Amino acid sequence: MPPPRSDLGRLIELMTTRRVYDPWQDLARRSGVALRWHSGDVGRFRNPFAVTNFRELSVSFSVGMPDWQMRATCAHECAHLDRGPITPSELAREEERVDLLAAQRLIDPALFEALVQTYPEPSATQIHQVLRTSEDHFAIYEQWRRGAGKQTAFLAWEQDLQPWPAPWIENHASDMPTATLRAMAANEADTDFDSTSSGRMGTFAWLPEINH
Ligand SMILES: [Zn+2]
């Protein structure tokens, strides 16, 4: 039997009006960011899921991750790109902020509530298949939701994409290589670029450490 017309209308309204966050689309719109892949260690990091390198403005992902881990990792790195580099002493706190931001963007509050009502302590597989993200994101999101109501959760989920280039990049524009600035502006300005400069990354001597 088909669903009642009112339910179908509600479903179509939700599907066509909600902006579902796609971390890969969010990464792809960031002109000037080089996408890389790795297998094993990256610098001082032991087999990281991903590494965002602020010096050369690149993101490297580990090969062979399942879909839910790729989504979780890509959303995490996009949050790093929004927020920019931090000092080593801020690193642990920054990782918590970035994980919460990624979880808020990825987890549909309606799906989260349906999941925990059905399975108060969902398994890893249930989290991966329903929310399409990691247990870490589920845990940090669940803790946040104890103090955040439904409306707050929906606002966080439906938030607009952050501007790109991010403010932290604009603040350092005078230090940045011309080729990188041109690559980042390629999606915004009606400017001619020569093929040798667009997309080529320089080295950001002014930027501190990489993040994972
Ligand atoms: Zn991180």
py3Dmol code that shows the C-alpha trace and the ligand (Angstrom):
import py3Dmol

protein = """\
ATOM      1  CA  MET A   1       0.000   0.000   0.000  1.00  0.00           C
ATOM      2  CA  PRO A   2       1.458   3.417  -0.886  1.00  0.00           C
ATOM      3  CA  PRO A   3       2.118   5.854   1.986  1.00  0.00           C
ATOM      4  CA  PRO A   4      -0.587   8.457   2.756  1.00  0.00           C
ATOM      5  CA  ARG A   5      -0.295  11.469   0.491  1.00  0.00           C
ATOM      6  CA  SER A   6       0.519  13.813   3.376  1.00  0.00           C
ATOM      7  CA  ASP A   7       3.455  11.616   4.491  1.00  0.00           C
ATOM      8  CA  LEU A   8       4.790  11.459   0.968  1.00  0.00           C
ATOM      9  CA  GLY A   9       4.530  15.226   0.642  1.00  0.00           C
ATOM     10  CA  ARG A  10       6.421  15.696   3.890  1.00  0.00           C
ATOM     11  CA  LEU A  11       9.132  13.290   2.768  1.00  0.00           C
ATOM     12  CA  ILE A  12       9.569  15.040  -0.570  1.00  0.00           C
ATOM     13  CA  GLU A  13       9.670  18.399   1.181  1.00  0.00           C
ATOM     14  CA  LEU A  14      12.430  17.195   3.503  1.00  0.00           C
ATOM     15  CA  MET A  15      14.415  15.614   0.659  1.00  0.00           C
ATOM     16  CA  THR A  16      14.259  18.709  -1.502  1.00  0.00           C
ATOM     17  CA  THR A  17      14.645  21.484   1.048  1.00  0.00           C
ATOM     18  CA  ARG A  18      17.267  20.161   3.437  1.00  0.00           C
ATOM     19  CA  ARG A  19      20.848  20.726   2.476  1.00  0.00           C
ATOM     20  CA  VAL A  20      22.571  17.444   3.135  1.00  0.00           C
ATOM     21  CA  TYR A  21      26.260  17.984   3.750  1.00  0.00           C
ATOM     22  CA  ASP A  22      28.537  16.226   1.290  1.00  0.00           C
ATOM     23  CA  PRO A  23      32.144  16.378   2.553  1.00  0.00           C
ATOM     24  CA  TRP A  24      33.602  15.566  -0.868  1.00  0.00           C
ATOM     25  CA  GLN A  25      31.704  18.419  -2.490  1.00  0.00           C
ATOM     26  CA  ASP A  26      32.895  20.650   0.343  1.00  0.00           C
ATOM     27  CA  LEU A  27      36.509  19.658  -0.334  1.00  0.00           C
ATOM     28  CA  ALA A  28      36.197  19.883  -4.125  1.00  0.00           C
ATOM     29  CA  ARG A  29      34.979  23.509  -4.027  1.00  0.00           C
ATOM     30  CA  ARG A  30      38.171  24.576  -2.237  1.00  0.00           C
ATOM     31  CA  SER A  31      40.237  25.680  -5.185  1.00  0.00           C
ATOM     32  CA  GLY A  32      43.966  25.691  -4.566  1.00  0.00           C
ATOM     33  CA  VAL A  33      43.899  22.661  -2.226  1.00  0.00           C
ATOM     34  CA  ALA A  34      45.885  19.712  -3.579  1.00  0.00           C
ATOM     35  CA  LEU A  35      44.356  16.247  -3.049  1.00  0.00           C
ATOM     36  CA  ARG A  36      46.809  13.463  -2.268  1.00  0.00           C
ATOM     37  CA  TRP A  37      46.794   9.818  -1.179  1.00  0.00           C
ATOM     38  CA  HIS A  38      49.118   7.909   1.107  1.00  0.00           C
ATOM     39  CA  SER A  39      49.701   4.422   2.450  1.00  0.00           C
ATOM     40  CA  GLY A  40      51.367   4.131   5.857  1.00  0.00           C
ATOM     41  CA  ASP A  41      53.119   6.879   7.813  1.00  0.00           C
ATOM     42  CA  VAL A  42      53.094  10.575   6.882  1.00  0.00           C
ATOM     43  CA  GLY A  43      55.889  12.528   8.540  1.00  0.00           C
ATOM     44  CA  ARG A  44      55.575  12.095  12.295  1.00  0.00           C
ATOM     45  CA  PHE A  45      52.060  10.625  12.007  1.00  0.00           C
ATOM     46  CA  ARG A  46      51.698   6.840  12.228  1.00  0.00           C
ATOM     47  CA  ASN A  47      49.366   5.581   9.513  1.00  0.00           C
ATOM     48  CA  PRO A  48      46.972   8.565   9.754  1.00  0.00           C
ATOM     49  CA  PHE A  49      43.525   8.538   8.141  1.00  0.00           C
ATOM     50  CA  ALA A  50      44.392  11.916   6.645  1.00  0.00           C
ATOM     51  CA  VAL A  51      46.786  14.811   6.967  1.00  0.00           C
ATOM     52  CA  THR A  52      46.071  18.452   6.175  1.00  0.00           C
ATOM     53  CA  ASN A  53      49.265  20.291   5.370  1.00  0.00           C
ATOM     54  CA  PHE A  54      48.851  24.035   5.808  1.00  0.00           C
ATOM     55  CA  ARG A  55      52.310  24.759   4.442  1.00  0.00           C
ATOM     56  CA  GLU A  56      51.570  23.526   0.960  1.00  0.00           C
ATOM     57  CA  LEU A  57      47.774  23.608   1.277  1.00  0.00           C
ATOM     58  CA  SER A  58      47.118  19.932   0.636  1.00  0.00           C
ATOM     59  CA  VAL A  59      45.033  17.100   2.090  1.00  0.00           C
ATOM     60  CA  SER A  60      46.283  13.519   1.896  1.00  0.00           C
ATOM     61  CA  PHE A  61      43.948  10.566   2.556  1.00  0.00           C
ATOM     62  CA  SER A  62      44.861   7.006   3.401  1.00  0.00           C
ATOM     63  CA  VAL A  63      43.960   4.517   0.697  1.00  0.00           C
ATOM     64  CA  GLY A  64      41.495   1.715   1.396  1.00  0.00           C
ATOM     65  CA  MET A  65      39.123   3.299   3.918  1.00  0.00           C
ATOM     66  CA  PRO A  66      35.430   2.263   3.929  1.00  0.00           C
ATOM     67  CA  ASP A  67      32.828   4.824   2.869  1.00  0.00           C
ATOM     68  CA  TRP A  68      31.817   5.879   6.391  1.00  0.00           C
ATOM     69  CA  GLN A  69      35.465   6.431   7.384  1.00  0.00           C
ATOM     70  CA  MET A  70      36.150   8.419   4.227  1.00  0.00           C
ATOM     71  CA  ARG A  71      33.158  10.682   4.929  1.00  0.00           C
ATOM     72  CA  ALA A  72      34.154  11.155   8.574  1.00  0.00           C
ATOM     73  CA  THR A  73      37.758  11.890   7.636  1.00  0.00           C
ATOM     74  CA  CYS A  74      36.955  14.238   4.764  1.00  0.00           C
ATOM     75  CA  ALA A  75      34.532  16.249   6.932  1.00  0.00           C
ATOM     76  CA  HIS A  76      37.219  16.457   9.631  1.00  0.00           C
ATOM     77  CA  GLU A  77      39.836  17.783   7.214  1.00  0.00           C
ATOM     78  CA  CYS A  78      37.375  20.324   5.756  1.00  0.00           C
ATOM     79  CA  ALA A  79      36.828  21.644   9.282  1.00  0.00           C
ATOM     80  CA  HIS A  80      40.611  22.007   9.648  1.00  0.00           C
ATOM     81  CA  LEU A  81      40.709  23.938   6.363  1.00  0.00           C
ATOM     82  CA  ASP A  82      37.955  26.240   7.633  1.00  0.00           C
ATOM     83  CA  ARG A  83      39.696  26.948  10.917  1.00  0.00           C
ATOM     84  CA  GLY A  84      43.335  27.045   9.825  1.00  0.00           C
ATOM     85  CA  PRO A  85      46.593  26.243  11.578  1.00  0.00           C
ATOM     86  CA  ILE A  86      46.982  26.382  15.363  1.00  0.00           C
ATOM     87  CA  THR A  87      49.901  26.252  17.766  1.00  0.00           C
ATOM     88  CA  PRO A  88      51.028  22.846  19.134  1.00  0.00           C
ATOM     89  CA  SER A  89      49.705  23.678  22.609  1.00  0.00           C
ATOM     90  CA  GLU A  90      46.186  24.070  21.169  1.00  0.00           C
ATOM     91  CA  LEU A  91      46.283  20.835  19.215  1.00  0.00           C
ATOM     92  CA  ALA A  92      44.292  18.534  21.516  1.00  0.00           C
ATOM     93  CA  ARG A  93      41.509  21.085  22.053  1.00  0.00           C
ATOM     94  CA  GLU A  94      41.427  21.878  18.340  1.00  0.00           C
ATOM     95  CA  GLU A  95      40.950  18.195  17.472  1.00  0.00           C
ATOM     96  CA  GLU A  96      37.878  18.108  19.758  1.00  0.00           C
ATOM     97  CA  ARG A  97      36.442  21.256  18.143  1.00  0.00           C
ATOM     98  CA  VAL A  98      37.050  19.920  14.650  1.00  0.00           C
ATOM     99  CA  ASP A  99      35.507  16.526  15.452  1.00  0.00           C
ATOM    100  CA  LEU A 100      32.371  18.136  16.872  1.00  0.00           C
ATOM    101  CA  LEU A 101      32.070  20.461  13.877  1.00  0.00           C
ATOM    102  CA  ALA A 102      32.427  17.531  11.481  1.00  0.00           C
ATOM    103  CA  ALA A 103      29.881  15.449  13.419  1.00  0.00           C
ATOM    104  CA  GLN A 104      27.363  18.334  13.475  1.00  0.00           C
ATOM    105  CA  ARG A 105      27.663  18.669   9.713  1.00  0.00           C
ATOM    106  CA  LEU A 106      27.481  14.954   8.946  1.00  0.00           C
ATOM    107  CA  ILE A 107      24.830  13.640  11.335  1.00  0.00           C
ATOM    108  CA  ASP A 108      21.207  14.226  10.390  1.00  0.00           C
ATOM    109  CA  PRO A 109      19.459  14.986  13.712  1.00  0.00           C
ATOM    110  CA  ALA A 110      16.333  13.133  12.570  1.00  0.00           C
ATOM    111  CA  LEU A 111      18.337  10.007  11.756  1.00  0.00           C
ATOM    112  CA  PHE A 112      20.284  10.277  15.013  1.00  0.00           C
ATOM    113  CA  GLU A 113      17.086  10.434  17.061  1.00  0.00           C
ATOM    114  CA  ALA A 114      15.514   7.567  15.159  1.00  0.00           C
ATOM    115  CA  LEU A 115      18.641   5.480  15.675  1.00  0.00           C
ATOM    116  CA  VAL A 116      18.969   6.004  19.438  1.00  0.00           C
ATOM    117  CA  GLN A 117      15.243   5.509  19.968  1.00  0.00           C
ATOM    118  CA  THR A 118      15.483   2.161  18.204  1.00  0.00           C
ATOM    119  CA  TYR A 119      18.917   1.178  19.518  1.00  0.00           C
ATOM    120  CA  PRO A 120      19.863   3.162  22.658  1.00  0.00           C
ATOM    121  CA  GLU A 121      23.391   1.765  22.396  1.00  0.00           C
ATOM    122  CA  PRO A 122      23.897   1.249  18.666  1.00  0.00           C
ATOM    123  CA  SER A 123      26.644  -1.029  17.388  1.00  0.00           C
ATOM    124  CA  ALA A 124      29.506   0.233  15.249  1.00  0.00           C
ATOM    125  CA  THR A 125      27.861  -1.268  12.183  1.00  0.00           C
ATOM    126  CA  GLN A 126      24.541   0.447  12.958  1.00  0.00           C
ATOM    127  CA  ILE A 127      26.334   3.791  13.342  1.00  0.00           C
ATOM    128  CA  HIS A 128      28.250   3.291  10.094  1.00  0.00           C
ATOM    129  CA  GLN A 129      25.213   2.249   8.077  1.00  0.00           C
ATOM    130  CA  VAL A 130      22.613   4.681   9.434  1.00  0.00           C
ATOM    131  CA  LEU A 131      24.701   7.799  10.090  1.00  0.00           C
ATOM    132  CA  ARG A 132      27.523   7.004   7.621  1.00  0.00           C
ATOM    133  CA  THR A 133      30.199   8.232   9.995  1.00  0.00           C
ATOM    134  CA  SER A 134      32.493   6.960  12.739  1.00  0.00           C
ATOM    135  CA  GLU A 135      31.831   5.809  16.313  1.00  0.00           C
ATOM    136  CA  ASP A 136      34.030   8.701  17.461  1.00  0.00           C
ATOM    137  CA  HIS A 137      31.713  11.175  15.745  1.00  0.00           C
ATOM    138  CA  PHE A 138      28.681   9.429  17.207  1.00  0.00           C
ATOM    139  CA  ALA A 139      30.149   9.602  20.724  1.00  0.00           C
ATOM    140  CA  ILE A 140      31.091  13.286  20.555  1.00  0.00           C
ATOM    141  CA  TYR A 141      27.735  14.141  18.938  1.00  0.00           C
ATOM    142  CA  GLU A 142      25.748  12.178  21.523  1.00  0.00           C
ATOM    143  CA  GLN A 143      27.539  14.021  24.325  1.00  0.00           C
ATOM    144  CA  TRP A 144      26.862  17.400  22.688  1.00  0.00           C
ATOM    145  CA  ARG A 145      23.173  16.527  22.192  1.00  0.00           C
ATOM    146  CA  ARG A 146      22.720  16.044  25.943  1.00  0.00           C
ATOM    147  CA  GLY A 147      22.948  19.839  26.212  1.00  0.00           C
ATOM    148  CA  ALA A 148      21.641  20.825  22.781  1.00  0.00           C
ATOM    149  CA  GLY A 149      17.993  20.638  21.713  1.00  0.00           C
ATOM    150  CA  LYS A 150      16.553  19.558  18.408  1.00  0.00           C
ATOM    151  CA  GLN A 151      16.376  23.064  16.941  1.00  0.00           C
ATOM    152  CA  THR A 152      20.039  23.748  17.745  1.00  0.00           C
ATOM    153  CA  ALA A 153      20.998  20.413  16.223  1.00  0.00           C
ATOM    154  CA  PHE A 154      19.119  21.159  12.998  1.00  0.00           C
ATOM    155  CA  LEU A 155      20.661  24.619  12.735  1.00  0.00           C
ATOM    156  CA  ALA A 156      24.133  23.113  13.139  1.00  0.00           C
ATOM    157  CA  TRP A 157      23.358  20.447  10.529  1.00  0.00           C
ATOM    158  CA  GLU A 158      21.903  22.866   7.989  1.00  0.00           C
ATOM    159  CA  GLN A 159      24.567  25.535   8.375  1.00  0.00           C
ATOM    160  CA  ASP A 160      25.868  27.166   5.215  1.00  0.00           C
ATOM    161  CA  LEU A 161      29.213  26.146   3.812  1.00  0.00           C
ATOM    162  CA  GLN A 162      32.013  28.286   5.165  1.00  0.00           C
ATOM    163  CA  PRO A 163      33.529  30.882   2.816  1.00  0.00           C
ATOM    164  CA  TRP A 164      36.515  29.863   0.742  1.00  0.00           C
ATOM    165  CA  PRO A 165      39.266  31.052   0.781  1.00  0.00           C
ATOM    166  CA  ALA A 166      38.808  30.934   4.556  1.00  0.00           C
ATOM    167  CA  PRO A 167      39.474  34.094   6.583  1.00  0.00           C
ATOM    168  CA  TRP A 168      42.724  32.668   7.957  1.00  0.00           C
ATOM    169  CA  ILE A 169      44.062  32.468   4.401  1.00  0.00           C
ATOM    170  CA  GLU A 170      43.009  36.005   3.543  1.00  0.00           C
ATOM    171  CA  ASN A 171      44.778  37.250   6.649  1.00  0.00           C
ATOM    172  CA  HIS A 172      47.995  35.757   5.297  1.00  0.00           C
ATOM    173  CA  ALA A 173      47.471  36.642   1.646  1.00  0.00           C
ATOM    174  CA  SER A 174      50.440  39.008   1.513  1.00  0.00           C
ATOM    175  CA  ASP A 175      52.701  36.081   2.469  1.00  0.00           C
ATOM    176  CA  MET A 176      51.264  33.621  -0.014  1.00  0.00           C
ATOM    177  CA  PRO A 177      52.682  32.661  -3.412  1.00  0.00           C
ATOM    178  CA  THR A 178      50.912  34.342  -6.313  1.00  0.00           C
ATOM    179  CA  ALA A 179      50.249  30.987  -8.010  1.00  0.00           C
ATOM    180  CA  THR A 180      48.331  29.736  -4.947  1.00  0.00           C
ATOM    181  CA  LEU A 181      46.243  32.897  -4.698  1.00  0.00           C
ATOM    182  CA  ARG A 182      45.367  32.619  -8.375  1.00  0.00           C
ATOM    183  CA  ALA A 183      44.384  28.962  -7.982  1.00  0.00           C
ATOM    184  CA  MET A 184      42.114  29.797  -5.044  1.00  0.00           C
ATOM    185  CA  ALA A 185      40.495  32.689  -6.883  1.00  0.00           C
ATOM    186  CA  ALA A 186      39.822  30.590  -9.986  1.00  0.00           C
ATOM    187  CA  ASN A 187      36.260  29.783  -8.947  1.00  0.00           C
ATOM    188  CA  GLU A 188      35.400  33.325  -7.934  1.00  0.00           C
ATOM    189  CA  ALA A 189      36.930  35.821 -10.293  1.00  0.00           C
ATOM    190  CA  ASP A 190      36.566  36.210 -14.027  1.00  0.00           C
ATOM    191  CA  THR A 191      40.308  36.345 -14.470  1.00  0.00           C
ATOM    192  CA  ASP A 192      42.632  34.875 -17.037  1.00  0.00           C
ATOM    193  CA  PHE A 193      45.281  32.511 -15.777  1.00  0.00           C
ATOM    194  CA  ASP A 194      48.186  31.109 -17.634  1.00  0.00           C
ATOM    195  CA  SER A 195      48.326  27.356 -17.570  1.00  0.00           C
ATOM    196  CA  THR A 196      51.715  27.185 -15.916  1.00  0.00           C
ATOM    197  CA  SER A 197      50.707  29.003 -12.719  1.00  0.00           C
ATOM    198  CA  SER A 198      47.181  27.767 -11.963  1.00  0.00           C
ATOM    199  CA  GLY A 199      47.058  24.795  -9.658  1.00  0.00           C
ATOM    200  CA  ARG A 200      50.736  24.820  -8.757  1.00  0.00           C
ATOM    201  CA  MET A 201      51.321  24.942  -5.014  1.00  0.00           C
ATOM    202  CA  GLY A 202      54.022  26.970  -3.355  1.00  0.00           C
ATOM    203  CA  THR A 203      55.576  26.475   0.068  1.00  0.00           C
ATOM    204  CA  PHE A 204      54.126  28.427   2.977  1.00  0.00           C
ATOM    205  CA  ALA A 205      57.140  29.196   5.075  1.00  0.00           C
ATOM    206  CA  TRP A 206      54.999  31.231   7.491  1.00  0.00           C
ATOM    207  CA  LEU A 207      52.691  28.397   8.478  1.00  0.00           C
ATOM    208  CA  PRO A 208      53.263  26.089  11.430  1.00  0.00           C
ATOM    209  CA  GLU A 209      52.633  22.387  11.788  1.00  0.00           C
ATOM    210  CA  ILE A 210      50.421  20.003   9.886  1.00  0.00           C
ATOM    211  CA  ASN A 211      47.295  18.531  11.435  1.00  0.00           C
ATOM    212  CA  HIS A 212      45.816  15.099  11.197  1.00  0.00           C
TER     213      HIS A 212
END
"""
ligand_1 = """\
1
ZN
Zn 42.458 16.745 13.010
"""
view = py3Dmol.view(width=600, height=400)
view.addModel(protein, "pdb")
view.setStyle({"model": 0}, {"cartoon": {"style": "trace"}})
view.addModel(ligand_1, "xyz")
view.setStyle({"model": 1}, {"stick": {}})
view.zoomTo()
view.show()
